[in-house]
């Protein structure tokens, strides 16, 4: 009997979801050990970790702003997707063989440059291969597979750490699933945004983005200005007394919940206005951050991380489906890149602000800021939803 939960999940969507699984498995094997590798194996100072991650994430966010529009102008998606995943895998290889911190910085930046190139065209391609009534389901399924890789990645990395394996070896092993992801892309077809391969051509004009898109971008940017890096959740957990191993396991439970709820959240967003699903996610985020701000013992960390997984499941794929709803096909990649790039830059600013608040005010201050921004953004979503300002674009289906 056919699984109705997977109705509308086409073969290209399956391919991109499997690719994301392997790519995230590769990335999450590496991410937790990068600080240890840079400071321990390469002997760099702690400040080098902050510089490396700041430059890397800044590169990813700025690249998203350009790659989406470039993809729309040349009327192509797949070349950007393949190049992005290939560069990410190559970046991990450079990181793994790096003899010094400067080379590691280059490898990490190349990895994130690849992410910036691929993300918007990939999300636009997901929308291209999906009919409107299943759009939330498709993005939810993709995020579920992606986060499933984020479940197994840290666990595999943790096993190697328990076995006292050299960190360089762990990074080099993580290259393997990265290149598997690239190999799987050979079966991904390229379908032009207008569905007519003969219509492809360079330098196509990109339609103006509608007012609904800009309003949604403003609200989500307000939210992201309080959405600092998950590293602060990890730091807060250790501040409350958790061991490193338990913190990693708590982070894994977050990804388990994220993976389990992404598809149901996407399905729900196909049946009710997506903005209400996102609103629920913002409320959950505000409650979780308020919980971390007021926490007095490590016992609350486990349930807070689990609930945090519900927030991301309610917003990540759903927000991408919402963007696809609001813009014409030929502007999807541009809109995705702009939306993700601006929000990523806002999140980077949030992390810098959170670091200052952590050092200069209190360990609770970053979470008070996050809860406050989420509350303001939630109010903004309510106003936009009730006013009917987030209507789908006529040509977005």
One Martini backbone bead per residue (centre of mass of N, CA, C, O) as a GRO file, in nm:
protein
  397
    1UNK     BB    1   0.098   0.036   0.021
    2UNK     BB    2   0.071   0.360  -0.005
    3UNK     BB    3   0.225   0.637   0.129
    4UNK     BB    4   0.062   0.931   0.197
    5UNK     BB    5   0.302   1.098   0.322
    6UNK     BB    6   0.458   1.063   0.019
    7UNK     BB    7   0.289   1.235  -0.138
    8UNK     BB    8   0.465   1.416  -0.395
    9UNK     BB    9   0.736   1.254  -0.390
   10UNK     BB   10   0.966   1.277  -0.605
   11UNK     BB   11   1.249   1.167  -0.743
   12UNK     BB   12   1.414   1.435  -0.720
   13UNK     BB   13   1.353   1.470  -0.420
   14UNK     BB   14   1.489   1.216  -0.325
   15UNK     BB   15   1.770   1.284  -0.426
   16UNK     BB   16   1.808   1.553  -0.264
   17UNK     BB   17   1.764   1.416   0.015
   18UNK     BB   18   2.000   1.216   0.006
   19UNK     BB   19   2.215   1.427  -0.034
   20UNK     BB   20   2.160   1.581   0.235
   21UNK     BB   21   2.222   1.350   0.420
   22UNK     BB   22   2.525   1.313   0.345
   23UNK     BB   23   2.614   1.607   0.384
   24UNK     BB   24   2.530   1.630   0.688
   25UNK     BB   25   2.692   1.397   0.791
   26UNK     BB   26   2.962   1.524   0.717
   27UNK     BB   27   2.934   1.799   0.868
   28UNK     BB   28   2.865   1.678   1.165
   29UNK     BB   29   3.136   1.531   1.203
   30UNK     BB   30   3.307   1.807   1.203
   31UNK     BB   31   3.194   2.052   1.367
   32UNK     BB   32   3.259   1.966   1.677
   33UNK     BB   33   3.595   1.944   1.607
   34UNK     BB   34   3.716   2.210   1.507
   35UNK     BB   35   3.820   2.346   1.769
   36UNK     BB   36   4.012   2.108   1.844
   37UNK     BB   37   4.183   2.109   1.584
   38UNK     BB   38   4.288   2.403   1.586
   39UNK     BB   39   4.403   2.406   1.887
   40UNK     BB   40   4.540   2.121   1.900
   41UNK     BB   41   4.665   2.016   1.630
   42UNK     BB   42   4.754   2.323   1.520
   43UNK     BB   43   4.801   2.542   1.762
   44UNK     BB   44   4.588   2.751   1.787
   45UNK     BB   45   4.414   2.997   1.892
   46UNK     BB   46   4.097   3.064   1.996
   47UNK     BB   47   4.045   3.302   1.798
   48UNK     BB   48   4.058   3.124   1.538
   49UNK     BB   49   3.776   3.006   1.561
   50UNK     BB   50   3.614   3.267   1.529
   51UNK     BB   51   3.730   3.349   1.255
   52UNK     BB   52   3.659   3.099   1.094
   53UNK     BB   53   3.345   3.103   1.139
   54UNK     BB   54   3.293   3.392   1.050
   55UNK     BB   55   3.402   3.371   0.761
   56UNK     BB   56   3.239   3.125   0.670
   57UNK     BB   57   2.947   3.233   0.721
   58UNK     BB   58   2.977   3.493   0.562
   59UNK     BB   59   3.026   3.356   0.292
   60UNK     BB   60   2.760   3.201   0.271
   61UNK     BB   61   2.565   3.446   0.287
   62UNK     BB   62   2.678   3.613   0.047
   63UNK     BB   63   2.648   3.390  -0.169
   64UNK     BB   64   2.339   3.361  -0.163
   65UNK     BB   65   2.276   3.642  -0.283
   66UNK     BB   66   2.407   3.563  -0.571
   67UNK     BB   67   2.326   3.269  -0.667
   68UNK     BB   68   2.023   3.301  -0.710
   69UNK     BB   69   2.032   3.517  -0.934
   70UNK     BB   70   2.219   3.367  -1.126
   71UNK     BB   71   2.034   3.124  -1.173
   72UNK     BB   72   1.802   3.288  -1.303
   73UNK     BB   73   1.960   3.425  -1.539
   74UNK     BB   74   2.056   3.125  -1.662
   75UNK     BB   75   1.836   2.908  -1.622
   76UNK     BB   76   1.968   2.738  -1.362
   77UNK     BB   77   2.050   2.472  -1.113
   78UNK     BB   78   2.236   2.215  -1.107
   79UNK     BB   79   2.527   2.337  -1.130
   80UNK     BB   80   2.512   2.468  -0.844
   81UNK     BB   81   2.463   2.214  -0.681
   82UNK     BB   82   2.713   2.052  -0.762
   83UNK     BB   83   2.928   2.263  -0.691
   84UNK     BB   84   2.855   2.296  -0.392
   85UNK     BB   85   2.903   2.002  -0.295
   86UNK     BB   86   3.194   1.974  -0.403
   87UNK     BB   87   3.323   2.212  -0.242
   88UNK     BB   88   3.255   2.102   0.038
   89UNK     BB   89   3.421   1.841   0.017
   90UNK     BB   90   3.690   1.980  -0.052
   91UNK     BB   91   3.709   2.150   0.208
   92UNK     BB   92   3.743   1.904   0.400
   93UNK     BB   93   4.004   1.806   0.276
   94UNK     BB   94   4.171   2.057   0.336
   95UNK     BB   95   4.126   2.048   0.639
   96UNK     BB   96   4.250   1.755   0.689
   97UNK     BB   97   4.550   1.851   0.552
   98UNK     BB   98   4.620   2.074   0.731
   99UNK     BB   99   4.920   2.229   0.867
  100UNK     BB  100   4.752   2.498   0.918
  101UNK     BB  101   4.531   2.743   0.996
  102UNK     BB  102   4.514   2.889   0.718
  103UNK     BB  103   4.422   2.635   0.563
  104UNK     BB  104   4.171   2.575   0.734
  105UNK     BB  105   4.029   2.836   0.660
  106UNK     BB  106   4.010   2.772   0.358
  107UNK     BB  107   3.846   2.508   0.384
  108UNK     BB  108   3.602   2.623   0.541
  109UNK     BB  109   3.529   2.840   0.330
  110UNK     BB  110   3.481   2.646   0.092
  111UNK     BB  111   3.251   2.494   0.221
  112UNK     BB  112   3.061   2.749   0.258
  113UNK     BB  113   3.061   2.834  -0.035
  114UNK     BB  114   2.912   2.584  -0.133
  115UNK     BB  115   2.655   2.635   0.029
  116UNK     BB  116   2.587   2.911  -0.098
  117UNK     BB  117   2.552   2.811  -0.394
  118UNK     BB  118   2.325   2.570  -0.351
  119UNK     BB  119   2.070   2.642  -0.180
  120UNK     BB  120   1.879   2.814  -0.357
  121UNK     BB  121   1.866   2.631  -0.612
  122UNK     BB  122   1.766   2.381  -0.461
  123UNK     BB  123   1.499   2.501  -0.349
  124UNK     BB  124   1.390   2.575  -0.628
  125UNK     BB  125   1.394   2.284  -0.739
  126UNK     BB  126   1.195   2.167  -0.541
  127UNK     BB  127   0.962   2.350  -0.642
  128UNK     BB  128   0.968   2.262  -0.943
  129UNK     BB  129   0.904   1.941  -0.847
  130UNK     BB  130   0.628   2.080  -0.735
  131UNK     BB  131   0.324   2.100  -0.624
  132UNK     BB  132   0.140   2.314  -0.441
  133UNK     BB  133  -0.014   2.097  -0.247
  134UNK     BB  134   0.304   1.969  -0.170
  135UNK     BB  135   0.520   2.175  -0.071
  136UNK     BB  136   0.543   2.131   0.236
  137UNK     BB  137   0.604   1.829   0.225
  138UNK     BB  138   0.868   1.846   0.067
  139UNK     BB  139   1.027   2.031   0.261
  140UNK     BB  140   0.989   1.848   0.507
  141UNK     BB  141   1.129   1.596   0.393
  142UNK     BB  142   1.403   1.726   0.338
  143UNK     BB  143   1.457   1.815   0.633
  144UNK     BB  144   1.442   1.532   0.753
  145UNK     BB  145   1.688   1.413   0.601
  146UNK     BB  146   1.893   1.623   0.686
  147UNK     BB  147   1.858   1.580   1.004
  148UNK     BB  148   1.938   1.282   1.000
  149UNK     BB  149   2.235   1.344   0.946
  150UNK     BB  150   2.255   1.515   1.220
  151UNK     BB  151   2.234   1.257   1.396
  152UNK     BB  152   2.473   1.069   1.289
  153UNK     BB  153   2.721   1.249   1.283
  154UNK     BB  154   2.779   1.300   1.592
  155UNK     BB  155   2.783   0.998   1.668
  156UNK     BB  156   3.026   0.920   1.500
  157UNK     BB  157   3.217   1.128   1.625
  158UNK     BB  158   3.189   1.020   1.917
  159UNK     BB  159   3.308   0.743   1.869
  160UNK     BB  160   3.591   0.846   1.787
  161UNK     BB  161   3.647   0.995   2.052
  162UNK     BB  162   3.628   0.744   2.237
  163UNK     BB  163   3.872   0.606   2.051
  164UNK     BB  164   4.103   0.819   2.005
  165UNK     BB  165   4.095   0.950   1.738
  166UNK     BB  166   4.217   1.131   1.509
  167UNK     BB  167   4.094   1.421   1.391
  168UNK     BB  168   4.197   1.403   1.100
  169UNK     BB  169   4.058   1.133   1.036
  170UNK     BB  170   3.766   1.222   1.075
  171UNK     BB  171   3.766   1.436   0.852
  172UNK     BB  172   3.847   1.246   0.617
  173UNK     BB  173   3.599   1.057   0.649
  174UNK     BB  174   3.385   1.289   0.591
  175UNK     BB  175   3.440   1.305   0.282
  176UNK     BB  176   3.289   1.060   0.175
  177UNK     BB  177   2.984   1.150   0.202
  178UNK     BB  178   3.031   1.406   0.033
  179UNK     BB  179   3.092   1.248  -0.240
  180UNK     BB  180   2.833   1.085  -0.246
  181UNK     BB  181   2.646   1.324  -0.292
  182UNK     BB  182   2.762   1.398  -0.569
  183UNK     BB  183   2.708   1.125  -0.711
  184UNK     BB  184   2.392   1.125  -0.685
  185UNK     BB  185   2.349   1.380  -0.882
  186UNK     BB  186   2.354   1.226  -1.160
  187UNK     BB  187   2.019   1.171  -1.131
  188UNK     BB  188   1.964   1.472  -1.166
  189UNK     BB  189   1.756   1.672  -1.312
  190UNK     BB  190   1.697   1.941  -1.548
  191UNK     BB  191   1.454   2.187  -1.483
  192UNK     BB  192   1.305   2.440  -1.590
  193UNK     BB  193   1.118   2.687  -1.447
  194UNK     BB  194   0.906   2.668  -1.712
  195UNK     BB  195   0.930   2.354  -1.828
  196UNK     BB  196   1.115   2.455  -2.089
  197UNK     BB  197   1.408   2.373  -2.230
  198UNK     BB  198   1.393   2.565  -2.486
  199UNK     BB  199   1.383   2.840  -2.299
  200UNK     BB  200   1.664   2.854  -2.252
  201UNK     BB  201   1.873   3.129  -2.123
  202UNK     BB  202   2.057   3.396  -2.101
  203UNK     BB  203   1.980   3.676  -1.938
  204UNK     BB  204   1.727   3.676  -1.769
  205UNK     BB  205   1.467   3.827  -1.650
  206UNK     BB  206   1.379   3.940  -1.325
  207UNK     BB  207   1.131   3.962  -1.136
  208UNK     BB  208   0.963   4.125  -0.922
  209UNK     BB  209   0.924   4.134  -0.594
  210UNK     BB  210   0.685   4.109  -0.381
  211UNK     BB  211   0.556   4.248  -0.099
  212UNK     BB  212   0.520   3.987   0.064
  213UNK     BB  213   0.818   3.914   0.075
  214UNK     BB  214   0.925   4.168   0.227
  215UNK     BB  215   0.754   4.131   0.480
  216UNK     BB  216   0.864   3.852   0.557
  217UNK     BB  217   1.160   3.941   0.576
  218UNK     BB  218   1.131   4.140   0.809
  219UNK     BB  219   1.022   3.944   1.023
  220UNK     BB  220   1.252   3.729   1.008
  221UNK     BB  221   1.481   3.925   1.079
  222UNK     BB  222   1.389   3.990   1.361
  223UNK     BB  223   1.413   3.705   1.461
  224UNK     BB  224   1.725   3.657   1.381
  225UNK     BB  225   1.842   3.880   1.581
  226UNK     BB  226   1.789   3.639   1.821
  227UNK     BB  227   1.930   3.392   1.652
  228UNK     BB  228   2.165   3.236   1.772
  229UNK     BB  229   2.385   3.021   1.808
  230UNK     BB  230   2.390   2.692   1.926
  231UNK     BB  231   2.646   2.732   2.099
  232UNK     BB  232   2.489   2.872   2.337
  233UNK     BB  233   2.335   2.623   2.424
  234UNK     BB  234   2.587   2.461   2.492
  235UNK     BB  235   2.711   2.657   2.696
  236UNK     BB  236   2.467   2.660   2.887
  237UNK     BB  237   2.474   2.358   2.953
  238UNK     BB  238   2.760   2.364   3.079
  239UNK     BB  239   2.690   2.583   3.292
  240UNK     BB  240   2.474   2.370   3.428
  241UNK     BB  241   2.672   2.079   3.424
  242UNK     BB  242   2.729   1.946   3.163
  243UNK     BB  243   2.867   1.731   2.969
  244UNK     BB  244   2.987   1.689   2.661
  245UNK     BB  245   2.838   1.426   2.594
  246UNK     BB  246   2.553   1.521   2.686
  247UNK     BB  247   2.533   1.759   2.495
  248UNK     BB  248   2.548   1.599   2.233
  249UNK     BB  249   2.297   1.421   2.296
  250UNK     BB  250   2.100   1.657   2.320
  251UNK     BB  251   2.147   1.754   2.027
  252UNK     BB  252   2.042   1.493   1.900
  253UNK     BB  253   1.748   1.514   2.003
  254UNK     BB  254   1.686   1.762   1.841
  255UNK     BB  255   1.725   1.620   1.559
  256UNK     BB  256   1.513   1.403   1.598
  257UNK     BB  257   1.270   1.591   1.621
  258UNK     BB  258   1.315   1.743   1.362
  259UNK     BB  259   1.289   1.494   1.176
  260UNK     BB  260   1.003   1.390   1.277
  261UNK     BB  261   0.842   1.690   1.228
  262UNK     BB  262   0.881   1.800   0.938
  263UNK     BB  263   0.668   1.651   0.770
  264UNK     BB  264   0.412   1.718   0.936
  265UNK     BB  265   0.448   2.026   0.910
  266UNK     BB  266   0.426   2.036   0.601
  267UNK     BB  267   0.145   1.911   0.578
  268UNK     BB  268  -0.004   2.124   0.746
  269UNK     BB  269   0.085   2.369   0.554
  270UNK     BB  270  -0.113   2.254   0.321
  271UNK     BB  271  -0.392   2.302   0.507
  272UNK     BB  272  -0.273   2.557   0.628
  273UNK     BB  273  -0.151   2.841   0.687
  274UNK     BB  274   0.186   2.885   0.710
  275UNK     BB  275   0.199   3.124   0.911
  276UNK     BB  276   0.084   2.957   1.156
  277UNK     BB  277   0.317   2.759   1.177
  278UNK     BB  278   0.537   2.969   1.223
  279UNK     BB  279   0.415   3.090   1.475
  280UNK     BB  280   0.446   2.838   1.649
  281UNK     BB  281   0.757   2.837   1.628
  282UNK     BB  282   0.808   3.113   1.766
  283UNK     BB  283   0.680   3.040   2.035
  284UNK     BB  284   0.863   2.805   2.102
  285UNK     BB  285   1.125   2.964   2.099
  286UNK     BB  286   1.056   3.163   2.325
  287UNK     BB  287   1.022   2.944   2.545
  288UNK     BB  288   1.304   2.819   2.528
  289UNK     BB  289   1.471   3.080   2.583
  290UNK     BB  290   1.339   3.135   2.852
  291UNK     BB  291   1.431   2.871   2.981
  292UNK     BB  292   1.741   2.925   2.955
  293UNK     BB  293   1.736   3.191   3.120
  294UNK     BB  294   1.596   3.040   3.393
  295UNK     BB  295   1.782   2.825   3.443
  296UNK     BB  296   1.914   2.608   3.733
  297UNK     BB  297   1.948   2.326   3.576
  298UNK     BB  298   2.021   2.039   3.384
  299UNK     BB  299   1.728   1.906   3.371
  300UNK     BB  300   1.609   2.114   3.140
  301UNK     BB  301   1.770   2.056   2.879
  302UNK     BB  302   1.633   1.816   2.743
  303UNK     BB  303   1.344   1.936   2.695
  304UNK     BB  304   1.442   2.191   2.546
  305UNK     BB  305   1.575   2.049   2.303
  306UNK     BB  306   1.323   1.903   2.207
  307UNK     BB  307   1.147   2.158   2.162
  308UNK     BB  308   1.345   2.292   1.964
  309UNK     BB  309   1.288   2.089   1.734
  310UNK     BB  310   1.001   2.197   1.680
  311UNK     BB  311   1.069   2.477   1.580
  312UNK     BB  312   1.235   2.398   1.322
  313UNK     BB  313   1.007   2.224   1.193
  314UNK     BB  314   0.797   2.478   1.177
  315UNK     BB  315   1.011   2.673   0.987
  316UNK     BB  316   1.213   2.583   0.773
  317UNK     BB  317   1.044   2.450   0.539
  318UNK     BB  318   0.800   2.646   0.554
  319UNK     BB  319   0.948   2.908   0.466
  320UNK     BB  320   1.023   2.802   0.183
  321UNK     BB  321   0.735   2.753   0.088
  322UNK     BB  322   0.643   3.047   0.122
  323UNK     BB  323   0.833   3.171  -0.084
  324UNK     BB  324   0.732   3.000  -0.324
  325UNK     BB  325   0.440   3.117  -0.311
  326UNK     BB  326   0.520   3.444  -0.353
  327UNK     BB  327   0.677   3.366  -0.620
  328UNK     BB  328   0.788   3.334  -0.914
  329UNK     BB  329   0.959   3.098  -1.076
  330UNK     BB  330   1.188   3.296  -1.205
  331UNK     BB  331   1.246   3.400  -0.876
  332UNK     BB  332   1.318   3.178  -0.666
  333UNK     BB  333   1.625   3.184  -0.631
  334UNK     BB  334   1.648   3.480  -0.554
  335UNK     BB  335   1.460   3.467  -0.307
  336UNK     BB  336   1.611   3.250  -0.150
  337UNK     BB  337   1.883   3.397  -0.132
  338UNK     BB  338   1.784   3.653   0.007
  339UNK     BB  339   1.645   3.529   0.249
  340UNK     BB  340   1.893   3.360   0.356
  341UNK     BB  341   2.110   3.581   0.359
  342UNK     BB  342   1.979   3.790   0.548
  343UNK     BB  343   1.926   3.591   0.781
  344UNK     BB  344   2.222   3.510   0.818
  345UNK     BB  345   2.331   3.790   0.890
  346UNK     BB  346   2.147   3.826   1.136
  347UNK     BB  347   2.259   3.576   1.289
  348UNK     BB  348   2.548   3.681   1.307
  349UNK     BB  349   2.475   3.931   1.473
  350UNK     BB  350   2.349   3.769   1.705
  351UNK     BB  351   2.612   3.624   1.791
  352UNK     BB  352   2.777   3.871   1.860
  353UNK     BB  353   2.580   3.982   2.067
  354UNK     BB  354   2.576   3.732   2.252
  355UNK     BB  355   2.875   3.744   2.331
  356UNK     BB  356   2.861   4.017   2.470
  357UNK     BB  357   2.635   3.950   2.673
  358UNK     BB  358   2.778   3.713   2.810
  359UNK     BB  359   3.032   3.885   2.910
  360UNK     BB  360   2.881   4.175   3.009
  361UNK     BB  361   2.616   4.061   3.156
  362UNK     BB  362   2.492   3.752   3.089
  363UNK     BB  363   2.398   3.420   3.028
  364UNK     BB  364   2.085   3.512   2.981
  365UNK     BB  365   2.070   3.750   2.772
  366UNK     BB  366   2.056   3.606   2.489
  367UNK     BB  367   1.771   3.473   2.560
  368UNK     BB  368   1.610   3.727   2.601
  369UNK     BB  369   1.650   3.838   2.320
  370UNK     BB  370   1.531   3.597   2.162
  371UNK     BB  371   1.247   3.602   2.289
  372UNK     BB  372   1.179   3.894   2.205
  373UNK     BB  373   1.208   3.870   1.896
  374UNK     BB  374   0.999   3.643   1.867
  375UNK     BB  375   0.757   3.803   1.975
  376UNK     BB  376   0.762   4.029   1.763
  377UNK     BB  377   0.743   3.844   1.512
  378UNK     BB  378   0.476   3.709   1.588
  379UNK     BB  379   0.311   3.968   1.575
  380UNK     BB  380   0.373   4.024   1.277
  381UNK     BB  381   0.236   3.768   1.165
  382UNK     BB  382  -0.046   3.831   1.265
  383UNK     BB  383  -0.088   4.092   1.108
  384UNK     BB  384  -0.036   3.975   0.821
  385UNK     BB  385  -0.250   3.753   0.829
  386UNK     BB  386  -0.506   3.931   0.896
  387UNK     BB  387  -0.447   4.125   0.634
  388UNK     BB  388  -0.352   3.951   0.376
  389UNK     BB  389  -0.024   4.004   0.285
  390UNK     BB  390   0.052   3.669   0.223
  391UNK     BB  391   0.005   3.614  -0.071
  392UNK     BB  392   0.015   3.441  -0.336
  393UNK     BB  393   0.139   3.409  -0.636
  394UNK     BB  394  -0.003   3.358  -0.943
  395UNK     BB  395   0.297   3.224  -1.060
  396UNK     BB  396   0.407   3.011  -0.826
  397UNK     BB  397   0.305   2.709  -0.905
   0.00000   0.00000   0.00000
